[in-house]
Amino acid sequence: MKRSTPHVLIIGAGLAGLVCARRLTQSGLTCTILEASDGIGGRIRTDRVEGFQLDRGFQTLLTGYPEARTTLNYTALNLMPFHPGALIRYAGRFHLMSDLFRRPQDLIQTLVSPIGSLSDKLRLLRVRRDALRQRLCSEMSDPACPIHEVLQTYQFSDAMVTRFFHPFLSGVFLETGLTTPCWIFELVWGAFCRGTTALPRDGMGAIAQQLAAPLPSGAIRLNQAVQHIQGSSVKLESGEQLTGDVLVVATDHATAARLRGEHVASSSARGSMTLYFDAPAAPQPGPWLILNGEDNGLVRTVCVLSEAAPSYAPPGRALISVTATEQIGAHDDLVQAVRLFLQSWFGSQVNGWRHLRTDHIYHALPPIDLLSPGNRTASPRVAAGLYLCGDYRESGTLDGALLSGRKAAEAVLSDYDLS
């Protein structure tokens, strides 16, 4: 379609931008990535603090994601898995809910737990089967129907929804109404069932580092905020102007809209609040995700990250991640309020936990109303020489970011007869 090998400017060194650059570089194109912050990875970053590895907000990698399986080198990431399932705090005790296909030793505990009825647990197997076969949405009249309608169609009891699905899925999708579309639920639930939930040994930021490793030295320019774009040219906030043959905007949806001079939709992105604590010992042994199944209080989930990945904490210490709910705004001293709440779970040992950091991620996931089933067929090219990618262009997930970056690169290659 077009002649010559283009020079590509990419705005954003998140996962989508890195995947796009890597694919284009592999095909012989020259790419320059302009990143506004001081590091790569976007929301997928890890900081080293006093010997601990703190991801920016609680995050995990689902190895069952289809795009991640073909894009990432899992062996090189040294993945450390969680147990497949969860511990659920309900009626003053912790109750086990395991994936019985992978932890059959938990059969009795899972079946007798008060987290739903026996019929609910059989229905859970049906959802697992349908998600793995990509038939879950075919049970619904519309792939955009919300999760709460899916659960109603599968006839889960109110107890199962309140004690298991609501705390679990509100933590995954960062919304309490269970309004995430069915097609995304199918993707994510299938990934949970197909693979493991894991942490890279060197933190979630290792994913971005792996994607960036093949890029030539100097391809990524940090602290280079873009002020505005015109065609395939950009002006940086420093005043510097750069011109390429192709421009890929690999940012969040709001930044992309602002750079293009478009109105930003009033719908808000989904945020998260994570508190990290240093403890002398794990309050609950084993690599479990712990859910609040009682539909009350400040805490949504608790996870002892160092039980899954010992590299996340110095020897002899435990790193605890606590995800707070939307009630956080009502408390002046959030750390103390969380401590008081968790004393009912773990007793007085909570008083010995040292607060390391609180991550309030205001734009952890894109607005739900941007995540249309039509995203899967939309072209990354929005104008001549201008392409968009980012998780909001697909499923709003880590996998969506990887897929979107690849699609943008392939569109560029196709347009220049380089594929």
C-alpha positions as MATLAB code, in Angstrom:
seq = 'MKRSTPHVLIIGAGLAGLVCARRLTQSGLTCTILEASDGIGGRIRTDRVEGFQLDRGFQTLLTGYPEARTTLNYTALNLMPFHPGALIRYAGRFHLMSDLFRRPQDLIQTLVSPIGSLSDKLRLLRVRRDALRQRLCSEMSDPACPIHEVLQTYQFSDAMVTRFFHPFLSGVFLETGLTTPCWIFELVWGAFCRGTTALPRDGMGAIAQQLAAPLPSGAIRLNQAVQHIQGSSVKLESGEQLTGDVLVVATDHATAARLRGEHVASSSARGSMTLYFDAPAAPQPGPWLILNGEDNGLVRTVCVLSEAAPSYAPPGRALISVTATEQIGAHDDLVQAVRLFLQSWFGSQVNGWRHLRTDHIYHALPPIDLLSPGNRTASPRVAAGLYLCGDYRESGTLDGALLSGRKAAEAVLSDYDLS';
ca = [
       0.000    0.000    0.000;
       2.796    2.419    0.901;
       6.469    2.489    0.011;
       9.625    2.744    2.154;
      10.183    1.712    5.740;
       8.523    4.192    8.091;
       9.915    5.672   11.265;
       7.395    5.149   14.060;
       6.768    7.378   17.059;
       4.964    5.671   19.938;
       3.489    7.680   22.795;
       3.457    5.586   25.962;
       5.734    2.820   27.285;
       2.994    0.764   28.888;
       2.493   -2.847   27.855;
       0.630   -1.948   24.653;
       3.304    0.491   23.505;
       6.113   -1.935   24.332;
       4.483   -4.840   22.480;
       3.855   -2.606   19.469;
       7.463   -1.403   19.436;
       8.858   -4.908   19.849;
       6.806   -6.287   16.969;
       7.729   -3.401   14.668;
      11.404   -3.589   15.620;
      11.433   -7.314   14.860;
      10.220   -6.406   11.357;
      13.039   -3.927   10.810;
      11.273   -0.656   11.612;
      12.810    2.088   13.744;
      10.694    3.083   16.736;
      10.992    5.853   19.283;
       8.870    5.498   22.422;
       8.026    8.679   24.318;
       7.118    8.000   27.947;
       5.906   10.790   30.223;
       6.910    9.103   33.500;
      10.278    8.000   34.864;
       9.840    4.316   34.029;
       8.259    1.801   31.708;
       5.229   -0.419   32.218;
       2.452    2.113   32.751;
       0.326    0.702   35.571;
       2.386   -2.521   35.602;
       5.373   -1.381   37.647;
       7.235   -2.623   40.722;
       9.174   -0.545   43.240;
      11.859   -1.750   45.639;
      11.212   -0.395   49.123;
      13.378   -1.471   52.074;
      13.945   -4.905   50.569;
      10.279   -5.424   49.632;
       8.857   -5.545   46.117;
       5.763   -3.362   45.923;
       3.709   -3.537   42.763;
       1.722   -0.393   42.041;
      -1.510   -1.706   43.448;
      -2.319   -5.372   43.948;
      -1.844   -7.193   40.655;
      -1.327  -10.724   39.417;
      -0.664  -12.425   36.090;
      -3.198  -14.948   34.795;
      -1.130  -17.431   32.816;
      -4.272  -18.633   31.044;
      -4.660  -15.370   29.142;
      -4.440  -16.284   25.424;
      -2.320  -13.338   24.270;
      -0.009  -13.484   27.268;
       0.690  -17.152   26.585;
       2.059  -16.346   23.127;
       3.716  -13.024   23.967;
       5.497  -13.592   27.280;
       8.256  -15.997   28.226;
       6.777  -17.466   31.383;
       9.893  -19.484   32.186;
      12.092  -16.387   32.158;
       9.643  -14.576   34.443;
      10.113  -17.283   37.099;
       6.420  -17.332   37.922;
       5.326  -18.189   41.431;
       1.706  -19.374   41.662;
      -1.083  -18.871   44.135;
      -3.317  -21.768   45.099;
      -6.249  -22.070   42.657;
      -9.119  -20.864   44.788;
      -9.656  -18.585   47.750;
     -10.138  -18.431   51.494;
     -13.345  -16.593   52.317;
     -14.002  -14.865   55.612;
     -17.586  -15.513   56.616;
     -19.360  -15.870   59.970;
     -16.161  -15.379   61.922;
     -14.149  -18.105   60.156;
     -12.125  -18.750   57.010;
     -13.746  -21.127   54.510;
     -12.106  -22.805   51.547;
     -13.249  -22.586   47.928;
     -10.853  -24.386   45.604;
     -10.709  -25.275   41.933;
     -11.306  -28.980   42.454;
      -9.804  -29.920   39.087;
      -6.422  -28.703   40.324;
      -6.759  -29.182   44.091;
      -8.899  -32.314   44.481;
      -7.521  -32.657   48.010;
      -9.791  -29.737   48.962;
     -12.966  -31.522   47.840;
     -14.554  -32.084   51.243;
     -13.715  -28.644   52.649;
     -15.046  -26.925   49.536;
     -18.279  -28.906   49.401;
     -19.153  -28.447   53.078;
     -18.244  -24.766   53.287;
     -21.202  -22.400   53.833;
     -20.163  -20.332   50.823;
     -23.170  -21.284   48.738;
     -25.028  -24.571   48.456;
     -23.926  -27.853   46.927;
     -26.013  -26.929   43.881;
     -24.095  -23.647   43.620;
     -20.822  -25.522   43.530;
     -22.098  -27.796   40.771;
     -23.196  -24.694   38.841;
     -19.688  -23.351   39.303;
     -18.370  -26.376   37.426;
     -20.775  -25.597   34.599;
     -19.536  -21.997   34.397;
     -15.982  -23.319   34.329;
     -16.787  -25.650   31.448;
     -18.620  -22.998   29.436;
     -15.909  -20.376   29.938;
     -13.177  -22.778   28.820;
     -15.195  -23.714   25.723;
     -16.036  -20.043   25.077;
     -19.713  -20.885   25.297;
     -20.569  -18.836   28.343;
     -21.825  -15.836   26.374;
     -23.829  -18.060   24.045;
     -26.041  -18.764   27.060;
     -26.909  -15.067   27.068;
     -28.784  -13.065   24.454;
     -26.115  -10.367   24.345;
     -22.313  -10.630   24.890;
     -22.496   -7.169   26.473;
     -24.934   -8.237   29.197;
     -23.531   -7.652   32.699;
     -22.078  -10.302   34.953;
     -24.935  -10.093   37.450;
     -27.328  -11.231   34.701;
     -24.990  -14.096   33.824;
     -25.039  -15.276   37.432;
     -28.823  -15.051   37.496;
     -29.071  -17.090   34.296;
     -26.909  -19.802   35.844;
     -29.239  -19.652   38.885;
     -26.652  -19.019   41.568;
     -28.139  -18.336   44.985;
     -27.970  -14.929   46.626;
     -25.643  -16.421   49.231;
     -23.173  -17.590   46.580;
     -23.210  -14.222   44.852;
     -22.803  -12.250   48.084;
     -20.191  -14.462   49.746;
     -18.090  -15.491   46.747;
     -18.756  -13.853   43.389;
     -19.232  -10.308   44.642;
     -16.034  -10.025   46.723;
     -14.001  -11.953   44.180;
     -15.179  -10.244   40.998;
     -15.354   -6.764   42.506;
     -11.675   -7.214   43.306;
     -10.884   -8.387   39.778;
     -12.926   -5.803   37.888;
     -12.830   -2.984   40.471;
     -16.562   -2.347   40.388;
     -19.224   -3.408   42.854;
     -22.290   -3.612   40.603;
     -21.002   -6.630   38.629;
     -21.737   -4.686   35.445;
     -18.666   -5.841   33.513;
     -19.786   -7.326   30.162;
     -20.195  -11.067   29.741;
     -17.566  -11.311   26.974;
     -14.894   -9.967   29.325;
     -16.070  -12.189   32.179;
     -15.746  -15.187   29.847;
     -12.190  -14.177   28.896;
     -11.055  -13.643   32.476;
     -12.864  -16.600   34.053;
     -11.515  -18.848   31.329;
      -8.009  -17.566   32.064;
      -8.429  -18.319   35.776;
      -9.527  -21.868   34.945;
      -7.015  -22.509   32.149;
      -3.854  -21.418   33.914;
      -2.494  -20.244   37.229;
      -2.627  -16.941   39.060;
       0.991  -16.004   39.612;
       3.580  -13.370   40.433;
       6.883  -12.984   38.571;
       9.827  -13.508   40.908;
      11.000   -9.924   40.306;
       7.550   -8.348   40.535;
       4.879   -7.517   37.984;
       7.197   -4.868   36.556;
       9.334   -7.712   35.188;
       6.711   -8.159   32.462;
       7.437   -4.709   31.034;
      11.171   -5.254   31.412;
      10.940   -8.463   29.394;
       8.995   -6.748   26.617;
      11.481   -3.870   26.474;
      14.644   -5.995   26.567;
      14.897   -6.608   22.766;
      14.496   -2.920   21.895;
      17.603   -1.019   20.773;
      19.371    1.228   23.246;
      17.844    4.698   23.169;
      14.527    3.546   21.706;
      12.714    4.509   24.923;
      12.874    8.132   26.059;
      11.651    8.642   29.626;
      10.275   11.867   31.133;
       9.102   12.965   27.691;
       5.541   14.203   28.153;
       3.744   15.000   24.916;
       1.875   18.302   24.810;
      -0.049   17.792   21.588;
       0.028   15.935   18.282;
      -0.501   17.047   14.701;
      -0.703   14.326   12.089;
       2.290   12.109   12.779;
       4.237   14.868   14.542;
       4.388   15.558   18.262;
       5.370   18.499   20.404;
       6.805   17.678   23.809;
       6.164   19.760   26.903;
       9.858   20.681   26.738;
       9.168   22.402   23.420;
      10.965   19.800   21.307;
       9.167   18.729   18.152;
       9.497   15.274   16.591;
       8.150   14.018   13.299;
       7.692   10.440   12.198;
       5.992    8.683    9.338;
       3.655    6.872   11.717;
       2.322    7.855   15.122;
       0.961    5.277   17.581;
      -0.817    6.636   20.642;
      -0.439    3.903   23.274;
      -1.807    5.718   26.310;
      -4.899    5.478   28.488;
      -8.171    6.528   26.895;
      -8.320    9.980   28.504;
      -4.793   10.934   27.426;
      -5.418    9.667   23.895;
      -8.589   11.719   23.641;
      -6.876   14.845   24.981;
      -3.966   14.542   22.557;
      -6.383   14.179   19.658;
      -8.387   17.189   20.789;
     -11.455   15.119   21.579;
     -13.891   15.456   24.447;
     -13.155   13.009   27.252;
     -16.233   11.007   28.247;
     -17.616   11.829   31.668;
     -17.528    8.171   32.746;
     -14.753    7.578   35.223;
     -12.030    4.988   35.161;
     -12.037    2.304   37.838;
      -9.686    2.906   40.747;
      -8.113    0.792   43.456;
      -6.676    1.300   46.939;
      -3.966   -1.059   48.183;
      -2.168   -0.920   51.532;
       1.120   -2.757   52.019;
       2.270   -3.972   55.423;
       5.501   -5.519   56.694;
       4.858   -8.283   59.239;
       7.156  -10.613   61.197;
       5.119  -13.618   60.035;
       2.272  -14.495   57.690;
      -1.107  -14.214   59.464;
      -2.408  -17.031   57.253;
      -0.036  -19.644   55.827;
      -0.094  -20.580   52.180;
      -0.379  -18.643   48.905;
      -4.061  -17.815   49.184;
      -6.214  -14.903   48.151;
      -8.429  -14.063   51.153;
     -11.838  -12.544   50.431;
     -14.233  -10.659   52.663;
     -17.430  -12.658   52.189;
     -19.425  -10.803   54.828;
     -20.327   -7.776   52.696;
     -19.145   -5.338   55.357;
     -16.195   -3.274   56.408;
     -13.255   -1.579   54.763;
     -11.406   -4.591   53.444;
     -12.125   -6.348   50.157;
      -9.172   -8.758   49.938;
      -6.028   -9.700   51.847;
      -3.056  -11.493   50.363;
       0.286  -12.474   51.883;
       2.313  -11.924   48.726;
       5.476  -13.417   50.175;
       3.695  -16.741   50.723;
       3.356  -17.014   46.932;
       6.599  -15.253   46.016;
       9.196  -15.206   48.826;
      11.226  -12.746   46.746;
       8.644  -10.067   47.544;
       9.931   -9.722   51.139;
      13.304   -9.851   52.898;
      14.166  -13.102   54.685;
      12.176  -13.542   57.873;
       9.510  -10.991   56.932;
       6.078  -11.194   55.329;
       4.583   -8.753   52.828;
       0.834   -8.302   53.209;
      -1.361   -6.622   50.607;
      -4.757   -5.283   51.720;
      -7.224   -4.016   49.139;
      -9.728   -1.541   50.545;
     -13.305   -0.960   49.437;
     -15.051    2.189   48.277;
     -15.820    3.139   51.911;
     -12.289    4.494   52.329;
     -13.330    8.123   51.889;
     -15.222    8.073   55.187;
     -12.077    7.494   57.261;
      -9.460   10.099   58.113;
      -6.910    7.507   59.255;
      -7.280    4.682   56.750;
      -4.327    2.668   58.047;
      -5.659    2.598   61.606;
      -9.177    1.806   60.388;
      -7.867   -1.161   58.380;
      -5.873   -2.394   61.378;
      -8.952   -2.270   63.597;
     -11.014   -4.145   61.032;
      -8.421   -6.888   60.521;
      -8.053   -7.488   64.255;
     -11.341   -9.376   64.017;
      -9.694  -11.642   61.443;
      -6.158  -12.099   62.760;
      -6.176  -10.830   66.333;
      -3.682   -8.564   68.064;
      -0.784   -9.521   65.774;
      -2.122   -6.882   63.357;
      -0.853   -4.202   65.760;
       2.678   -5.343   64.969;
       2.325   -4.799   61.246;
       4.320   -1.867   59.878;
       2.641    0.185   57.161;
       4.933    0.464   54.139;
       2.854    2.315   51.568;
      -0.644    2.992   50.298;
      -1.229    2.957   46.547;
      -4.297    4.846   45.409;
      -4.526    4.112   41.685;
      -7.201    6.398   40.300;
      -7.124    4.935   36.782;
      -6.422    1.258   37.396;
      -8.883    0.039   34.740;
     -10.674    1.895   31.927;
     -14.371    2.825   32.135;
     -16.651   -0.110   31.478;
     -18.655    1.729   28.825;
     -15.566    1.818   26.579;
     -15.347   -1.976   26.536;
     -17.644   -2.954   23.692;
     -17.627   -6.367   21.993;
     -16.967   -4.341   18.837;
     -13.499   -3.549   20.188;
     -12.403   -6.966   18.982;
     -12.915   -6.027   15.328;
     -12.215   -2.265   15.400;
      -9.218   -1.107   13.356;
      -6.306    0.449   15.273;
      -5.948    2.949   12.404;
      -8.035    6.051   13.071;
      -6.495    8.324   10.422;
      -3.725    8.202    7.839;
      -0.523    7.481    9.747;
      -2.287    7.543   13.153;
      -2.961    4.415   15.210;
      -4.331    3.788   18.701;
      -3.652    0.970   21.147;
      -4.168    0.329   24.838;
      -6.165   -1.958   27.096;
      -9.310    0.173   26.588;
      -9.220   -0.751   22.887;
      -9.797   -4.399   23.803;
     -10.947   -5.989   27.073;
      -9.500   -3.556   29.611;
      -7.184   -6.283   30.926;
      -3.449   -6.962   30.872;
      -4.156   -9.393   28.054;
      -6.105   -6.700   26.235;
      -3.110   -4.357   26.404;
      -0.825   -7.009   24.893;
      -3.333   -7.839   22.157;
      -3.989   -4.206   21.309;
      -0.271   -3.470   20.942;
       0.184   -6.404   18.587;
      -2.826   -5.424   16.502;
      -1.554   -1.855   16.116;
       1.842   -3.103   14.970;
       0.307   -5.518   12.506;
      -1.894   -2.748   11.092;
       1.177   -0.582   10.493;
       3.024   -3.447    8.843;
       0.040   -4.261    6.638;
      -0.409   -0.645    5.565;
       3.238   -0.463    4.507;
       3.291   -3.921    2.873;
       5.784   -5.140    5.448;
       3.766   -7.943    7.033;
];
